Amino acid sequence: MKLWKLIMAGVVALGLAGAIETMPTIAEASDNISIDGDFSDWKTADLTEGYNGFTALESHGQYLDVYVQKNDGGIPENGNYDLVIADKHYFLKPQNLTASVSAGEKKAFSLVAGTWNGGDQYGTVGTGYVGNVASHNVAEFRIDLTKLNLTKTVNGKVAAISNSDIGNNPSRMAIDWTDSGQDGSSVAASGGAINGKADQSSKGTTPTDSNAANDNDNLNIKIDGKFADWKNVTLTEGYNGYTAMVSDGNDVYVYVKMKYGLVPGYGNYNFDIGGKRYNVWSDDMPESSVKAGESQAVNFIGGTYTDGHQYGTVGNGYVSSDKDGHNIAEFKVDLRKFHLSTMTGQTITMYNPNIGNEKVTVAGGSTGPYVISGIGLAIAGLGYWRLKKSGKLNRKAKK
């Protein structure tokens, strides 16, 4: 009888665990900071006062969120944002920042970082918004610590940030990297994503959203030539443009934004799936820029080498331009066209040398919830077999 109760308890517990894991997650109300141009979520933050404004700092896994409020004048545009972690200085410099805006207006900007004031050795490390609250210019921005070559080893270390144009009293915060689920290496550094609200309403710069895990199940990317659904995905910067990628296990979805020139069809888009290379390219790319608000459909071919046709048509997409005149594209590739039996557990990377050598990385899927459910079923089956063999099931039925 004890064995029966023990097995039934295990079956119920594991069965419920599997069921819970396979159910969709329901978002709960949270006071987490979102970098979206709505500054109301900073109202409970611990502000540090300087002679000409305030700063605040929050830690979220591999990200640091910064708030700036000026008493007078615009948001500092120089490289005087001094971030100190474990006694090492990282100097942050806004790019394309509008220092002053009108009430109700918000404008996006990005940040580069260097080892000295004005340096950019680390490249683009974050994005943010400038706004105006109660007649004061304010800004919020998010820094990806992996872009500074930092890993979870800084968990618990104190981060401090100051700007001499605001005050010399730094805002401080202990880094809490326990909840990011990443080790600060490949996926995060090359284009992972984040939780929270979208950081940007268009593809004007390099949006970061906080935690989406590069999973199209919770991003809802659609290849339709509208592009707005990419606002939740982090872009990885190359010398000539930006790329982003998500996957739902069967397809990968790719976004491209160029700094200069047209979206390349050749190059190729080099996919590495489980250590094997696949080349994807298109000869449908328009020869001139497509106007913003319009889009042109294109198809993509797959091969085992540059411009190869071995896999035939493997995907489709659209090309257009954003409001700033940069050429953009989105497309999806059907991984099953590569004769892959499963994408579960596989790591997918992609880059195009005409855009940059930086790779974006996603995972091909997860079996976690189903494994849990499977274990529950296996134990239930084993328990049933042992009870039947012992004759207890028959005795129980006779009672």
C-alpha beads as a LAMMPS data file, in Angstrom:
LAMMPS data file: protein, C-alpha beads

399 atoms
398 bonds

1 atom types
1 bond types

-500.0 500.0 xlo xhi
-500.0 500.0 ylo yhi
-500.0 500.0 zlo zhi

Masses

1 110.0

Atoms # bond

1 1 1 0.000 0.000 0.000
2 1 1 2.851 2.383 0.793
3 1 1 4.399 1.633 -2.595
4 1 1 1.085 2.432 -4.276
5 1 1 0.798 5.812 -2.526
6 1 1 4.421 6.678 -3.236
7 1 1 4.103 5.906 -6.928
8 1 1 0.811 7.774 -7.266
9 1 1 2.296 10.827 -5.533
10 1 1 5.254 10.758 -7.914
11 1 1 3.005 10.382 -10.935
12 1 1 0.817 13.303 -9.903
13 1 1 3.766 15.557 -9.069
14 1 1 5.668 14.857 -12.261
15 1 1 2.530 14.947 -14.381
16 1 1 1.598 18.324 -12.983
17 1 1 5.147 19.577 -13.514
18 1 1 4.989 18.580 -17.156
19 1 1 1.560 20.114 -17.582
20 1 1 2.621 23.352 -15.948
21 1 1 5.739 23.589 -18.090
22 1 1 3.811 23.040 -21.304
23 1 1 1.178 25.639 -20.460
24 1 1 1.759 29.161 -21.812
25 1 1 3.336 31.527 -19.322
26 1 1 1.042 34.302 -18.105
27 1 1 2.851 37.591 -17.525
28 1 1 2.445 39.050 -14.073
29 1 1 2.497 42.701 -13.066
30 1 1 6.016 43.839 -12.339
31 1 1 7.878 47.012 -11.486
32 1 1 10.799 46.027 -13.699
33 1 1 12.350 48.806 -15.742
34 1 1 11.549 48.803 -19.450
35 1 1 13.576 50.885 -21.889
36 1 1 10.759 52.177 -24.045
37 1 1 10.612 55.963 -23.680
38 1 1 8.018 55.755 -20.894
39 1 1 9.893 57.014 -17.833
40 1 1 7.164 56.395 -15.258
41 1 1 8.716 53.087 -14.158
42 1 1 11.656 55.026 -12.677
43 1 1 9.441 56.861 -10.169
44 1 1 10.358 54.463 -7.332
45 1 1 14.046 54.214 -8.258
46 1 1 16.728 55.347 -5.841
47 1 1 17.987 58.588 -7.415
48 1 1 21.469 59.961 -6.783
49 1 1 21.578 63.754 -6.801
50 1 1 24.323 65.775 -8.462
51 1 1 24.809 69.514 -8.839
52 1 1 22.817 69.541 -12.098
53 1 1 20.521 66.548 -12.034
54 1 1 19.991 62.982 -10.957
55 1 1 21.057 59.488 -12.006
56 1 1 19.797 56.018 -11.130
57 1 1 21.033 52.516 -11.843
58 1 1 19.205 49.175 -11.958
59 1 1 20.542 45.658 -12.591
60 1 1 18.678 42.998 -14.590
61 1 1 20.748 39.910 -15.337
62 1 1 23.325 40.754 -17.972
63 1 1 21.920 44.270 -18.379
64 1 1 22.334 47.547 -16.520
65 1 1 19.604 50.168 -16.881
66 1 1 20.499 53.835 -16.383
67 1 1 18.270 56.849 -15.762
68 1 1 19.411 60.467 -16.202
69 1 1 17.502 63.619 -15.347
70 1 1 18.894 67.126 -15.876
71 1 1 17.913 70.120 -13.792
72 1 1 18.897 72.508 -16.562
73 1 1 19.920 71.964 -20.157
74 1 1 20.027 68.901 -22.336
75 1 1 21.142 65.343 -21.731
76 1 1 24.967 65.087 -21.967
77 1 1 26.059 63.976 -25.423
78 1 1 29.742 63.382 -24.652
79 1 1 31.631 60.341 -23.438
80 1 1 31.616 61.389 -19.782
81 1 1 29.363 58.534 -18.682
82 1 1 31.875 56.659 -16.534
83 1 1 30.781 53.107 -15.686
84 1 1 32.992 51.360 -13.139
85 1 1 32.787 47.612 -12.512
86 1 1 35.388 45.751 -10.444
87 1 1 37.671 48.815 -10.534
88 1 1 37.638 48.903 -14.338
89 1 1 36.326 51.965 -16.180
90 1 1 34.063 51.801 -19.230
91 1 1 33.304 55.125 -20.891
92 1 1 29.894 55.343 -22.557
93 1 1 29.203 57.774 -25.384
94 1 1 25.732 58.363 -26.868
95 1 1 25.336 58.245 -30.638
96 1 1 22.723 60.237 -32.576
97 1 1 21.391 61.646 -29.322
98 1 1 19.010 64.612 -29.337
99 1 1 19.890 66.378 -26.089
100 1 1 16.603 68.260 -25.673
101 1 1 13.094 67.305 -26.760
102 1 1 9.609 68.695 -26.229
103 1 1 7.127 67.399 -23.680
104 1 1 5.528 64.153 -24.857
105 1 1 8.280 63.552 -27.408
106 1 1 10.807 60.723 -27.304
107 1 1 13.799 59.971 -29.478
108 1 1 15.926 56.844 -29.620
109 1 1 19.701 56.728 -29.488
110 1 1 22.458 54.159 -29.117
111 1 1 25.674 54.094 -27.090
112 1 1 29.205 52.980 -27.825
113 1 1 31.800 52.240 -25.166
114 1 1 35.551 52.580 -24.960
115 1 1 38.489 52.256 -22.615
116 1 1 38.866 56.027 -22.514
117 1 1 36.599 59.054 -22.775
118 1 1 35.344 59.163 -26.368
119 1 1 36.675 55.712 -27.223
120 1 1 34.600 53.081 -29.023
121 1 1 36.691 49.925 -28.647
122 1 1 33.659 47.894 -27.536
123 1 1 31.395 49.123 -30.307
124 1 1 27.664 49.536 -29.727
125 1 1 26.789 48.347 -26.227
126 1 1 23.280 49.666 -25.658
127 1 1 20.317 51.779 -26.681
128 1 1 17.932 54.185 -25.028
129 1 1 15.529 57.093 -25.251
130 1 1 15.513 60.811 -24.534
131 1 1 12.305 62.423 -23.294
132 1 1 10.963 65.397 -21.375
133 1 1 9.217 65.051 -18.014
134 1 1 7.936 68.060 -16.048
135 1 1 10.051 70.385 -18.216
136 1 1 13.234 68.436 -17.463
137 1 1 15.158 66.532 -20.111
138 1 1 15.443 62.878 -19.134
139 1 1 16.997 59.768 -20.632
140 1 1 17.017 56.045 -20.027
141 1 1 19.285 53.479 -21.589
142 1 1 20.258 49.835 -21.250
143 1 1 23.803 48.466 -21.370
144 1 1 24.510 44.850 -22.310
145 1 1 27.405 43.779 -20.094
146 1 1 28.373 40.997 -22.481
147 1 1 29.239 43.698 -25.025
148 1 1 31.883 44.830 -22.523
149 1 1 33.262 41.271 -22.510
150 1 1 31.888 40.704 -19.014
151 1 1 30.410 37.419 -17.828
152 1 1 28.554 36.080 -14.795
153 1 1 31.789 36.303 -12.839
154 1 1 30.820 39.923 -12.061
155 1 1 27.648 38.766 -10.292
156 1 1 27.544 40.503 -6.913
157 1 1 30.101 43.132 -7.921
158 1 1 29.100 46.753 -7.446
159 1 1 28.552 48.817 -10.602
160 1 1 28.766 52.606 -10.389
161 1 1 27.965 55.235 -12.991
162 1 1 28.443 58.987 -13.005
163 1 1 28.661 61.879 -15.423
164 1 1 30.681 64.984 -14.573
165 1 1 28.099 67.173 -16.339
166 1 1 25.486 66.004 -13.822
167 1 1 27.533 65.446 -10.696
168 1 1 30.417 63.454 -9.298
169 1 1 28.272 61.327 -6.976
170 1 1 27.901 57.955 -8.722
171 1 1 24.766 55.822 -8.651
172 1 1 25.642 52.350 -7.381
173 1 1 24.021 48.955 -7.742
174 1 1 25.151 45.392 -7.007
175 1 1 25.015 43.375 -10.224
176 1 1 22.425 40.612 -10.046
177 1 1 23.289 38.208 -12.853
178 1 1 21.490 35.268 -11.282
179 1 1 18.314 35.585 -13.322
180 1 1 19.527 35.955 -16.902
181 1 1 19.890 32.253 -17.662
182 1 1 22.981 32.995 -19.751
183 1 1 26.660 32.761 -19.102
184 1 1 27.550 35.956 -20.895
185 1 1 29.038 34.280 -23.941
186 1 1 27.892 33.426 -27.434
187 1 1 24.124 33.840 -27.562
188 1 1 23.884 36.969 -25.454
189 1 1 26.868 38.630 -27.050
190 1 1 25.808 37.915 -30.591
191 1 1 22.208 38.895 -30.580
192 1 1 20.157 37.402 -27.783
193 1 1 17.059 39.197 -26.611
194 1 1 15.464 40.383 -23.403
195 1 1 12.150 40.691 -21.507
196 1 1 9.953 43.696 -20.989
197 1 1 8.371 46.103 -23.424
198 1 1 9.765 46.969 -26.819
199 1 1 12.540 49.515 -26.667
200 1 1 11.634 51.114 -29.926
201 1 1 8.645 51.517 -32.189
202 1 1 10.613 51.270 -35.417
203 1 1 13.914 50.030 -36.755
204 1 1 15.606 53.426 -36.577
205 1 1 18.695 52.240 -34.683
206 1 1 19.519 49.103 -32.753
207 1 1 16.565 48.188 -30.541
208 1 1 17.044 46.020 -27.499
209 1 1 14.221 44.352 -25.749
210 1 1 15.040 42.446 -22.639
211 1 1 14.825 38.655 -22.664
212 1 1 12.956 37.023 -25.538
213 1 1 15.404 34.112 -25.786
214 1 1 15.341 34.336 -29.578
215 1 1 12.237 32.149 -29.624
216 1 1 9.609 33.018 -32.200
217 1 1 6.949 31.348 -30.032
218 1 1 6.893 34.459 -27.848
219 1 1 7.973 37.032 -30.427
220 1 1 5.310 36.375 -33.081
221 1 1 7.448 37.413 -36.036
222 1 1 5.579 37.345 -39.324
223 1 1 7.209 37.740 -42.721
224 1 1 4.763 40.139 -44.296
225 1 1 6.782 43.200 -45.337
226 1 1 5.583 45.277 -42.365
227 1 1 8.689 44.917 -40.119
228 1 1 7.130 46.420 -36.953
229 1 1 7.177 43.058 -35.143
230 1 1 11.001 43.114 -35.080
231 1 1 10.975 45.909 -32.497
232 1 1 11.383 43.333 -29.700
233 1 1 14.589 41.779 -31.025
234 1 1 18.156 42.882 -30.397
235 1 1 20.228 43.738 -33.462
236 1 1 23.844 42.688 -33.870
237 1 1 26.010 45.350 -35.475
238 1 1 28.445 44.732 -38.347
239 1 1 30.592 47.213 -40.238
240 1 1 27.884 47.805 -42.859
241 1 1 24.637 46.994 -41.098
242 1 1 22.687 45.082 -38.482
243 1 1 21.185 41.591 -38.343
244 1 1 18.793 39.760 -36.036
245 1 1 17.470 36.211 -36.016
246 1 1 14.853 34.133 -34.168
247 1 1 13.632 30.573 -34.622
248 1 1 10.548 28.469 -33.928
249 1 1 12.326 25.158 -34.486
250 1 1 11.176 24.664 -38.090
251 1 1 12.022 28.066 -39.548
252 1 1 14.534 30.805 -38.837
253 1 1 13.465 34.422 -39.256
254 1 1 16.092 37.002 -40.219
255 1 1 16.060 40.794 -40.137
256 1 1 18.627 42.973 -41.942
257 1 1 19.168 46.711 -41.764
258 1 1 21.908 48.352 -43.823
259 1 1 24.005 51.346 -42.868
260 1 1 24.963 51.977 -46.493
261 1 1 23.736 50.631 -49.796
262 1 1 21.233 47.917 -50.628
263 1 1 20.432 44.728 -48.748
264 1 1 22.743 42.067 -50.220
265 1 1 21.307 39.013 -51.916
266 1 1 24.684 37.396 -52.277
267 1 1 27.509 37.114 -49.883
268 1 1 26.055 34.640 -48.868
269 1 1 23.908 34.365 -45.750
270 1 1 26.069 31.705 -44.153
271 1 1 24.179 29.440 -41.762
272 1 1 25.963 27.027 -39.447
273 1 1 23.602 24.402 -38.040
274 1 1 25.107 21.829 -35.731
275 1 1 28.533 22.397 -37.263
276 1 1 27.411 22.066 -40.896
277 1 1 27.351 25.051 -43.266
278 1 1 24.426 26.023 -45.485
279 1 1 24.531 28.915 -47.961
280 1 1 21.395 30.986 -48.548
281 1 1 21.165 33.717 -51.173
282 1 1 18.761 35.541 -53.498
283 1 1 18.924 36.863 -57.040
284 1 1 15.573 38.660 -56.616
285 1 1 16.974 41.642 -54.743
286 1 1 15.875 44.995 -56.253
287 1 1 18.555 47.020 -58.028
288 1 1 17.389 50.269 -56.418
289 1 1 16.056 51.259 -53.036
290 1 1 12.426 50.443 -52.253
291 1 1 10.523 53.364 -50.730
292 1 1 9.579 53.367 -47.056
293 1 1 6.059 52.041 -46.624
294 1 1 6.412 49.842 -49.699
295 1 1 7.941 46.366 -49.937
296 1 1 9.129 43.991 -52.629
297 1 1 8.890 40.206 -52.308
298 1 1 12.035 38.119 -52.774
299 1 1 12.821 34.398 -52.717
300 1 1 15.892 32.692 -51.303
301 1 1 17.869 29.719 -52.623
302 1 1 19.897 27.252 -50.552
303 1 1 23.091 25.421 -51.452
304 1 1 26.096 23.614 -50.070
305 1 1 28.446 26.268 -51.399
306 1 1 28.331 29.941 -52.428
307 1 1 25.431 30.529 -54.848
308 1 1 24.656 26.803 -54.808
309 1 1 21.196 25.504 -55.807
310 1 1 21.271 22.066 -54.174
311 1 1 18.322 22.709 -51.833
312 1 1 16.245 24.800 -54.241
313 1 1 13.983 27.540 -52.876
314 1 1 14.318 27.494 -49.090
315 1 1 12.700 30.756 -48.055
316 1 1 11.037 34.034 -48.888
317 1 1 10.933 37.587 -47.608
318 1 1 10.531 41.284 -48.307
319 1 1 12.807 44.254 -48.925
320 1 1 11.985 47.868 -48.058
321 1 1 13.457 51.007 -46.470
322 1 1 12.942 52.558 -43.055
323 1 1 11.901 56.159 -42.455
324 1 1 15.566 57.216 -42.316
325 1 1 16.302 55.801 -45.762
326 1 1 18.189 52.694 -44.643
327 1 1 17.486 49.567 -46.678
328 1 1 15.889 46.786 -44.621
329 1 1 14.771 43.216 -45.249
330 1 1 13.095 40.346 -43.462
331 1 1 12.981 36.737 -44.575
332 1 1 12.477 33.237 -43.274
333 1 1 14.244 30.016 -44.160
334 1 1 12.551 26.606 -43.852
335 1 1 15.157 24.455 -42.101
336 1 1 13.431 21.291 -43.250
337 1 1 14.554 22.114 -46.793
338 1 1 18.062 21.227 -45.629
339 1 1 16.890 17.642 -44.938
340 1 1 17.432 18.037 -41.211
341 1 1 15.577 15.483 -39.107
342 1 1 15.190 17.783 -36.089
343 1 1 16.350 21.155 -34.871
344 1 1 15.867 20.365 -31.188
345 1 1 18.987 21.232 -29.228
346 1 1 20.829 22.516 -32.290
347 1 1 22.613 25.872 -32.296
348 1 1 22.161 28.028 -35.400
349 1 1 24.479 30.882 -36.327
350 1 1 24.299 33.191 -39.331
351 1 1 26.253 36.043 -40.872
352 1 1 26.719 37.738 -44.243
353 1 1 30.225 39.128 -44.954
354 1 1 28.676 42.010 -46.921
355 1 1 27.041 43.147 -43.669
356 1 1 29.688 42.113 -41.161
357 1 1 31.512 39.136 -39.724
358 1 1 29.561 39.267 -36.459
359 1 1 27.298 36.237 -36.089
360 1 1 23.774 36.048 -34.703
361 1 1 22.926 32.895 -32.790
362 1 1 19.695 31.106 -31.851
363 1 1 18.731 27.715 -30.465
364 1 1 16.648 25.375 -32.588
365 1 1 14.137 24.341 -29.931
366 1 1 13.658 22.781 -26.537
367 1 1 12.169 19.515 -25.334
368 1 1 12.253 20.422 -21.643
369 1 1 8.512 20.306 -20.840
370 1 1 8.012 17.141 -22.844
371 1 1 10.948 15.440 -21.190
372 1 1 9.416 16.206 -17.787
373 1 1 6.052 14.851 -18.890
374 1 1 7.790 11.848 -20.417
375 1 1 9.525 11.044 -17.144
376 1 1 6.176 11.205 -15.332
377 1 1 4.633 8.781 -17.807
378 1 1 7.607 6.446 -17.603
379 1 1 7.455 6.287 -13.811
380 1 1 3.700 5.770 -13.948
381 1 1 4.226 2.894 -16.370
382 1 1 6.947 1.364 -14.233
383 1 1 4.769 1.648 -11.127
384 1 1 1.852 0.024 -12.903
385 1 1 4.038 -2.865 -14.057
386 1 1 5.458 -3.469 -10.564
387 1 1 2.026 -3.356 -8.947
388 1 1 0.591 -5.745 -11.496
389 1 1 3.503 -8.120 -11.070
390 1 1 3.084 -8.114 -7.281
391 1 1 -0.626 -8.907 -7.600
392 1 1 -1.681 -5.804 -5.657
393 1 1 -3.746 -4.464 -8.520
394 1 1 -5.802 -7.673 -8.615
395 1 1 -6.288 -7.655 -4.843
396 1 1 -7.340 -3.995 -4.963
397 1 1 -9.880 -4.746 -7.686
398 1 1 -11.423 -7.603 -5.660
399 1 1 -11.938 -5.334 -2.685

Bonds

1 1 1 2
2 1 2 3
3 1 3 4
4 1 4 5
5 1 5 6
6 1 6 7
7 1 7 8
8 1 8 9
9 1 9 10
10 1 10 11
11 1 11 12
12 1 12 13
13 1 13 14
14 1 14 15
15 1 15 16
16 1 16 17
17 1 17 18
18 1 18 19
19 1 19 20
20 1 20 21
21 1 21 22
22 1 22 23
23 1 23 24
24 1 24 25
25 1 25 26
26 1 26 27
27 1 27 28
28 1 28 29
29 1 29 30
30 1 30 31
31 1 31 32
32 1 32 33
33 1 33 34
34 1 34 35
35 1 35 36
36 1 36 37
37 1 37 38
38 1 38 39
39 1 39 40
40 1 40 41
41 1 41 42
42 1 42 43
43 1 43 44
44 1 44 45
45 1 45 46
46 1 46 47
47 1 47 48
48 1 48 49
49 1 49 50
50 1 50 51
51 1 51 52
52 1 52 53
53 1 53 54
54 1 54 55
55 1 55 56
56 1 56 57
57 1 57 58
58 1 58 59
59 1 59 60
60 1 60 61
61 1 61 62
62 1 62 63
63 1 63 64
64 1 64 65
65 1 65 66
66 1 66 67
67 1 67 68
68 1 68 69
69 1 69 70
70 1 70 71
71 1 71 72
72 1 72 73
73 1 73 74
74 1 74 75
75 1 75 76
76 1 76 77
77 1 77 78
78 1 78 79
79 1 79 80
80 1 80 81
81 1 81 82
82 1 82 83
83 1 83 84
84 1 84 85
85 1 85 86
86 1 86 87
87 1 87 88
88 1 88 89
89 1 89 90
90 1 90 91
91 1 91 92
92 1 92 93
93 1 93 94
94 1 94 95
95 1 95 96
96 1 96 97
97 1 97 98
98 1 98 99
99 1 99 100
100 1 100 101
101 1 101 102
102 1 102 103
103 1 103 104
104 1 104 105
105 1 105 106
106 1 106 107
107 1 107 108
108 1 108 109
109 1 109 110
110 1 110 111
111 1 111 112
112 1 112 113
113 1 113 114
114 1 114 115
115 1 115 116
116 1 116 117
117 1 117 118
118 1 118 119
119 1 119 120
120 1 120 121
121 1 121 122
122 1 122 123
123 1 123 124
124 1 124 125
125 1 125 126
126 1 126 127
127 1 127 128
128 1 128 129
129 1 129 130
130 1 130 131
131 1 131 132
132 1 132 133
133 1 133 134
134 1 134 135
135 1 135 136
136 1 136 137
137 1 137 138
138 1 138 139
139 1 139 140
140 1 140 141
141 1 141 142
142 1 142 143
143 1 143 144
144 1 144 145
145 1 145 146
146 1 146 147
147 1 147 148
148 1 148 149
149 1 149 150
150 1 150 151
151 1 151 152
152 1 152 153
153 1 153 154
154 1 154 155
155 1 155 156
156 1 156 157
157 1 157 158
158 1 158 159
159 1 159 160
160 1 160 161
161 1 161 162
162 1 162 163
163 1 163 164
164 1 164 165
165 1 165 166
166 1 166 167
167 1 167 168
168 1 168 169
169 1 169 170
170 1 170 171
171 1 171 172
172 1 172 173
173 1 173 174
174 1 174 175
175 1 175 176
176 1 176 177
177 1 177 178
178 1 178 179
179 1 179 180
180 1 180 181
181 1 181 182
182 1 182 183
183 1 183 184
184 1 184 185
185 1 185 186
186 1 186 187
187 1 187 188
188 1 188 189
189 1 189 190
190 1 190 191
191 1 191 192
192 1 192 193
193 1 193 194
194 1 194 195
195 1 195 196
196 1 196 197
197 1 197 198
198 1 198 199
199 1 199 200
200 1 200 201
201 1 201 202
202 1 202 203
203 1 203 204
204 1 204 205
205 1 205 206
206 1 206 207
207 1 207 208
208 1 208 209
209 1 209 210
210 1 210 211
211 1 211 212
212 1 212 213
213 1 213 214
214 1 214 215
215 1 215 216
216 1 216 217
217 1 217 218
218 1 218 219
219 1 219 220
220 1 220 221
221 1 221 222
222 1 222 223
223 1 223 224
224 1 224 225
225 1 225 226
226 1 226 227
227 1 227 228
228 1 228 229
229 1 229 230
230 1 230 231
231 1 231 232
232 1 232 233
233 1 233 234
234 1 234 235
235 1 235 236
236 1 236 237
237 1 237 238
238 1 238 239
239 1 239 240
240 1 240 241
241 1 241 242
242 1 242 243
243 1 243 244
244 1 244 245
245 1 245 246
246 1 246 247
247 1 247 248
248 1 248 249
249 1 249 250
250 1 250 251
251 1 251 252
252 1 252 253
253 1 253 254
254 1 254 255
255 1 255 256
256 1 256 257
257 1 257 258
258 1 258 259
259 1 259 260
260 1 260 261
261 1 261 262
262 1 262 263
263 1 263 264
264 1 264 265
265 1 265 266
266 1 266 267
267 1 267 268
268 1 268 269
269 1 269 270
270 1 270 271
271 1 271 272
272 1 272 273
273 1 273 274
274 1 274 275
275 1 275 276
276 1 276 277
277 1 277 278
278 1 278 279
279 1 279 280
280 1 280 281
281 1 281 282
282 1 282 283
283 1 283 284
284 1 284 285
285 1 285 286
286 1 286 287
287 1 287 288
288 1 288 289
289 1 289 290
290 1 290 291
291 1 291 292
292 1 292 293
293 1 293 294
294 1 294 295
295 1 295 296
296 1 296 297
297 1 297 298
298 1 298 299
299 1 299 300
300 1 300 301
301 1 301 302
302 1 302 303
303 1 303 304
304 1 304 305
305 1 305 306
306 1 306 307
307 1 307 308
308 1 308 309
309 1 309 310
310 1 310 311
311 1 311 312
312 1 312 313
313 1 313 314
314 1 314 315
315 1 315 316
316 1 316 317
317 1 317 318
318 1 318 319
319 1 319 320
320 1 320 321
321 1 321 322
322 1 322 323
323 1 323 324
324 1 324 325
325 1 325 326
326 1 326 327
327 1 327 328
328 1 328 329
329 1 329 330
330 1 330 331
331 1 331 332
332 1 332 333
333 1 333 334
334 1 334 335
335 1 335 336
336 1 336 337
337 1 337 338
338 1 338 339
339 1 339 340
340 1 340 341
341 1 341 342
342 1 342 343
343 1 343 344
344 1 344 345
345 1 345 346
346 1 346 347
347 1 347 348
348 1 348 349
349 1 349 350
350 1 350 351
351 1 351 352
352 1 352 353
353 1 353 354
354 1 354 355
355 1 355 356
356 1 356 357
357 1 357 358
358 1 358 359
359 1 359 360
360 1 360 361
361 1 361 362
362 1 362 363
363 1 363 364
364 1 364 365
365 1 365 366
366 1 366 367
367 1 367 368
368 1 368 369
369 1 369 370
370 1 370 371
371 1 371 372
372 1 372 373
373 1 373 374
374 1 374 375
375 1 375 376
376 1 376 377
377 1 377 378
378 1 378 379
379 1 379 380
380 1 380 381
381 1 381 382
382 1 382 383
383 1 383 384
384 1 384 385
385 1 385 386
386 1 386 387
387 1 387 388
388 1 388 389
389 1 389 390
390 1 390 391
391 1 391 392
392 1 392 393
393 1 393 394
394 1 394 395
395 1 395 396
396 1 396 397
397 1 397 398
398 1 398 399
